[in-house]
Amino acid sequence: MNGQNMKTTIPLQNIHCEGCFRNVEAVLRLCDGVTEVTIDRHRLEAVVEFDLPTTVEELRAELDLGGYLAAAQEGSDKELTGQV
């Protein structure tokens, strides 16, 4: 860990119930480098804080493997990752 903490918002798909929200949170918390996960149930988004060298692409891939597709947001700033 190099001490750089990043934050991103990942739009979610395939969320049907409270159990889905809990599973998404669990999948993200198990990813290396993740320090905080907040699920916005109304916006269907996961706000994730993580340490480098973990990448947004890795987080999205883990969600996809878990069956919770990270929604594509064409041209959206929600795809951007910023330092916390």
DAMO-V976232 format. One record per run of one state. SS is the DSSP state (H for helix, E for strand, L for the rest). FROM is the first residue (numbers start at 1). TO is the last residue. Records with the same first field share a line. If there is no record, write none. Layout:
SS: FROM-TO ; FROM-TO
This chain:
L: 1-4 ; 13-17 ; 30-33 ; 41-44 ; 52-55 ; 66-69 ; 71-76 ; 80-81 ; 84-84
E: 5-12 ; 34-40 ; 45-51 ; 70-70 ; 82-83
H: 18-29 ; 56-65 ; 77-79
